[in-house]
Amino acid sequence: MTPLPALSTGRYALVFPGAGSHLPSMARRLCRTFPVAVEVLERAEKAVGLDLARLCRAGTARELAPPEISHPAVVATALAGSAALRSHLGERLAPPAFIGGHSLGHFAALVAAESIGFEEALVLVARRARLMAEQSRRRPALMASISGVAPARVAEWCADCPAAAGTAVTGCFNGPRQTVVSGDEVAVRWVAARAAETSTEEDHVHIRELTAGVASHSPLMDPVQEELAPALDALGPAAPTVPVLLNTTGRPSTVPDELGADLLRQLSAPVLWNEAMRAVLDSGVETVVDTGPGQVLAKAAALHPAAVPVALNFMQPLEKVVPLP
């Protein structure tokens, strides 16, 4: 079923993925068809002084691995996907009912909602990534997704983790039975091992280490939060054009102070993405448009039976994802 009716009537949520969603050559298909996507990448490149136009179109997994590269590249590619959608549909595209960004994606969401500027967002994303990477080099970190287990049980394993292993916390609640654990590398692997022990053929537990390269949404990010606080406090978001989903509460907001505070708080607080999707669906909106790269947020939406997920920038050209009549 085509998502065009939802897109043309504004009955959709536009969402932007976060760290760890990068893929090799993730913007290549967009850039082949939509000149505006190239323009977005070139603009991002000028803002941060990185070779983003090439990296997003032709970067390898190894080149994109460092957070200093992958974080601004993901934000730039997701915004390129959003711009390509506007170019593709033109006046057919109505403003969304909600805009949201998972973790790092909150920067892209605020740009899309015209709450903060494109360049200032990319500059802050690049600085944030450098600080997070530096902290992770001082204290080896890891994030791992655990699916098939109730979040409360994962939280219990985190609490039971031996002090000698370090800190492990529930960093993201992405679905009813999908939780991301974040913290010290040894501690996260200890929790992952506990989860694996409970897996059976009838009740399978899926564990996947993420490629974020940092321990977002955990106490390990407290030094980064302290360092970034002045810059984020001075950001001064404007009122958004549509409600923006908050990471740390899961509810939509149009209050500028709340939108800015979410950027800071989410560094060490958990992301309540499952609650955000419930807020969207409870409003009667079912279509969730994942700007990419990949389909991380489309998959998260699919965990809710009522949702209609759409991945703009994954396996098919955008023109096939949203065909015109």
C-alpha positions, 0 to 999 in steps of 0.5 A: 500500500502506498504511503502517499495518502498519509503523506499528502494529508499530514497523517504521518510522523517523520523520524530521524535515526541516531548513532549506529545507523550508518551504512556504507555508501548510505546516500549514494542512491539518493544523490543519483536521483535528487540534486537536493540531497547532494546540496545537503551533504555539501552544505554539511561538509562546509559546516564541519570541515569533513569530507562528508559529501564523499563519505556519505555517498561512497564511504566504507564501513571502516571509514565511517566507523569512528563516531567523529565521522559517523555521527555527522554523516548520519545526521547529514544523510537523514536530512538529505533523505528528508529533502529528497522526499520534499523534492520528490513530492513537492506540493503533494507533501503536507507537513507531518503530524510529528517530527522525532529523532532518536538520540543523535537524530534529535538534532536532525529533527529540530532542523527539520522542525525549523527549531535550530539552524542547519549549520549550528546543528552540524557543528554541535553534532561534530563537537558532541561526537568528538567529545564522546569518542574521546571519553570512550577511548579513556573508558572502553564502552559498548552498546548492545540491543537485546530483543525478546525480553521484557525491559524490566528483566534487562534492567534487573540484569544491569543492576546485578552486574558485578561492580568489577565489570563496570557500569551497565544501564538500560540506555534505550527502550525501543520497543515493548521487548527491545532494549539497548544496554549501554555502559562499560564494555565488560559490563555490557557483555556480562549483561548480554551473556545473561540474556543469552543464557535465557534464550530458548527455541520457543522464546528466542532472545536476540542480542546484537552489539551496536556500532555506535562506538560510544556508551550513549544514555549512560553515566559514562557520558556525564563528563560529555554532558558537563562539557557540552552544557554551556553550548547546548544551553546557549542554543536557544531553539525556536518554537518548532513548526510541528510537535517534536517527540522528546527522547527523555519523556516520550511525549511530543512538545512545542516548548523550545526550552524542553526541546533544547534540554532534551539534547543535553539530558539524553546524553546520560538519560535513557531514550524512551522511544517506545513511549514516543511511538505510543504517543504517535499511535495514540493520536491516531497517526499510524504512518511512521516515515524513517528518513534513513539511513537504513531502517532502524526506526522503521523496524522499531515502529513495526514492533507496534502492530498498528504502525505503518512503517516506511523506510525512505532510504534503504533497499529501494529507490525513494521513487518506488517507496513512495510511487506517484500516481 
